[in-house]
Every structure is written in structure tokens, then in C-alpha cells.
Amino acid sequence: MAKDVEVKGFNPGLIVLIVVGGLLLTFLIGNYLLYMYAQKTLPPKKKKPVSKKKMKKERLKQGVSAPGE
């Protein structure tokens, strides 16, 4: 009796697993393709030049003692 169920059709749990796996795979591949397309077409982001004031603040934050301390 149990063997007939196996031969008759696919396990519903297996079908759900395949569908979910397929959707996940499609999503990941789509994301990767979109990422590759964006890398080729979008111009690289330009970094803003850091001012000397900000450089001093960063050095102080990192623990480099300022002259006169």
C-alpha cells in the first residue's frame, strides 16, 4: 500500500521544496545579473575631497596626540 503512493506521484513536500528552491535560485541569479549590469553602466562614485579640518578631527579621534597637549 505504501509503495503504491510513492510510485503514483511526487511527494507534495518535494514539489514545494523544488518550487521554493527554484524561486530562490532565480532571485539570486537575477540579483547577480542586475549587479553586473549596474557595474558596467553606472559611473563610479566620486569621493569628496576631505578637508584639512576633518583630517585633524579624524587624527584626534584615532588617539594621535595634538601638538601642545
C-alpha positions as CSV (number, residue, x, y, z in Angstrom):
1,M,0.0,0.0,0.0
2,A,2.8,2.5,1.0
3,K,4.8,1.6,-2.2
4,D,1.9,2.5,-4.4
5,V,1.8,6.0,-3.0
6,E,5.5,6.6,-3.9
7,V,5.1,5.3,-7.4
8,K,1.8,7.1,-8.1
9,G,3.1,10.7,-7.9
10,F,5.6,13.1,-6.5
11,N,5.8,13.8,-2.8
12,P,4.0,17.2,-2.2
13,G,6.8,18.2,0.2
14,L,9.3,17.6,-2.6
15,I,7.3,19.7,-5.0
16,V,7.2,22.6,-2.5
17,L,10.9,22.3,-1.9
18,I,11.7,22.3,-5.6
19,V,9.4,25.4,-6.2
20,V,10.9,27.3,-3.3
21,G,14.5,26.3,-4.3
22,G,13.8,27.4,-7.9
23,L,12.4,30.8,-6.9
24,L,15.4,31.4,-4.6
25,L,17.8,30.4,-7.3
26,T,16.0,32.7,-9.8
27,F,16.1,35.6,-7.4
28,L,19.9,35.1,-6.7
29,I,20.8,34.8,-10.4
30,G,18.6,37.9,-11.2
31,N,20.3,39.9,-8.5
32,Y,23.8,38.9,-9.8
33,L,22.9,39.8,-13.4
34,L,21.5,43.2,-12.3
35,Y,24.6,43.8,-10.2
36,M,26.8,43.0,-13.2
37,Y,24.7,45.3,-15.5
38,A,24.9,48.1,-12.9
39,Q,28.7,47.8,-12.6
40,K,29.1,48.2,-16.4
41,T,26.6,51.0,-16.9
42,L,26.7,53.2,-13.8
43,P,29.7,55.6,-13.5
44,P,31.9,55.0,-10.4
45,K,31.0,57.2,-7.4
46,K,33.4,60.1,-6.8
47,K,34.8,60.5,-3.3
48,K,34.5,64.0,-2.0
49,P,37.9,65.6,-1.1
50,V,38.5,65.5,2.7
51,S,39.1,69.0,4.2
52,K,42.1,69.6,6.4
53,K,39.8,70.3,9.4
54,K,38.2,66.9,9.0
55,M,41.7,65.3,8.8
56,K,42.7,66.9,12.1
57,K,39.4,65.7,13.7
58,E,40.0,62.1,12.5
59,R,43.6,62.1,13.8
60,L,42.3,63.3,17.2
61,K,39.7,60.5,17.3
62,Q,42.3,57.9,16.5
63,G,44.3,58.9,19.5
64,V,47.2,60.7,17.9
65,S,48.0,63.5,20.4
66,A,47.8,67.0,19.0
67,P,50.9,69.2,19.5
68,G,50.8,71.3,22.7
69,E,48.9,68.7,24.8
